[in-house]
Amino acid sequence: MKNSKQDESPSKAGVAKAAGVIVKFVAKEFLWVFVILLVGIPLAFVFVYVIEAYSSHGIKAELSGLSDKLPLIFVAYVYSVLGVYFTRMVVSAINTMIKG
């Protein structure tokens, strides 16, 4: 007769290993999101500086019309964060395709 502890230990070990992989993945993604949020700040300032310094009055008026209630820096920050995160996901997908 088999011991029930022996039957359960491989499945418990598998669940523990899977939980460890998930925790590691979540921690890695959290750090990436944190880094991306920090990288978005200078990118937004650069974007706003370029718009303010080199664009015509018509483009400035059009951009301010698009974001009546939000400042341009906030809109630039959102676009910067989304752009960096999208780029990170594309690079990750390419690496996965190359490895796999």
C-alpha positions as CSV (number, residue, x, y, z in Angstrom):
1,M,0.0,0.0,0.0
2,K,1.3,3.4,-0.9
3,N,1.6,6.3,1.5
4,S,-0.6,9.2,0.7
5,K,2.2,11.7,1.6
6,Q,4.3,10.2,-1.2
7,D,1.5,10.7,-3.8
8,E,0.9,14.3,-2.8
9,S,4.5,15.5,-2.5
10,P,5.3,15.7,-6.3
11,S,2.2,17.7,-6.9
12,K,2.9,20.0,-4.0
13,A,6.4,20.5,-5.2
14,G,5.1,21.3,-8.7
15,V,2.6,23.8,-7.2
16,A,5.3,25.4,-5.1
17,K,7.6,25.7,-8.1
18,A,4.8,27.2,-10.3
19,A,4.0,29.7,-7.5
20,G,7.7,30.7,-7.3
21,V,7.8,31.2,-11.0
22,I,4.6,33.4,-10.9
23,V,6.0,35.4,-8.0
24,K,9.3,36.0,-9.8
25,F,7.4,37.1,-13.0
26,V,5.1,39.5,-11.1
27,A,8.2,41.0,-9.3
28,K,10.0,41.4,-12.6
29,E,7.0,43.1,-14.2
30,F,6.6,45.4,-11.2
31,L,10.2,46.5,-11.5
32,W,9.8,47.1,-15.2
33,V,6.6,49.2,-14.7
34,F,8.4,51.2,-12.0
35,V,11.4,51.8,-14.3
36,I,9.1,52.7,-17.2
37,L,7.3,55.2,-15.1
38,L,10.6,56.9,-14.1
39,V,11.9,56.9,-17.7
40,G,8.7,58.5,-18.9
41,I,9.3,61.7,-16.9
42,P,12.4,62.9,-18.8
43,L,11.0,61.7,-22.1
44,A,7.8,63.8,-21.5
45,F,9.9,66.9,-20.7
46,V,12.0,66.4,-23.9
47,F,8.8,66.0,-25.9
48,V,7.2,69.2,-24.5
49,Y,10.5,71.1,-24.9
50,V,10.7,70.1,-28.6
51,I,7.1,71.1,-29.2
52,E,7.5,74.4,-27.4
53,A,10.9,75.3,-29.0
54,Y,10.5,74.1,-32.5
55,S,6.9,73.9,-33.5
56,S,4.8,76.6,-35.1
57,H,2.0,78.5,-33.4
58,G,-0.6,76.5,-35.3
59,I,0.7,73.2,-34.0
60,K,0.8,74.5,-30.5
61,A,-2.8,75.7,-30.8
62,E,-3.9,72.4,-32.2
63,L,-2.2,70.5,-29.3
64,S,-3.7,72.8,-26.7
65,G,-7.1,72.3,-28.3
66,L,-6.7,68.5,-28.1
67,S,-6.0,68.7,-24.4
68,D,-8.2,71.5,-23.0
69,K,-8.4,70.1,-19.5
70,L,-5.1,68.3,-19.2
71,P,-1.7,70.0,-19.4
72,L,0.6,69.0,-22.3
73,I,3.2,67.6,-20.0
74,F,0.7,65.0,-18.6
75,V,-0.4,64.0,-22.1
76,A,3.3,63.7,-23.1
77,Y,4.0,61.6,-20.0
78,V,1.2,59.2,-20.8
79,Y,2.3,58.8,-24.4
80,S,5.9,58.3,-23.3
81,V,5.0,55.6,-20.8
82,L,2.8,53.8,-23.3
83,G,5.5,54.0,-26.0
84,V,8.3,52.7,-23.8
85,Y,6.1,49.9,-22.4
86,F,5.0,48.9,-26.0
87,T,8.6,48.9,-27.1
88,R,9.5,46.7,-24.2
89,M,6.8,44.2,-25.0
90,V,7.8,44.1,-28.7
91,V,11.5,43.5,-27.7
92,S,10.3,40.8,-25.3
93,A,8.2,39.1,-28.0
94,I,11.1,39.1,-30.4
95,N,13.4,37.6,-27.8
96,T,10.9,34.9,-27.1
97,M,10.5,34.1,-30.8
98,I,14.3,33.9,-31.2
99,K,14.8,31.6,-28.1
100,G,11.8,29.4,-28.7
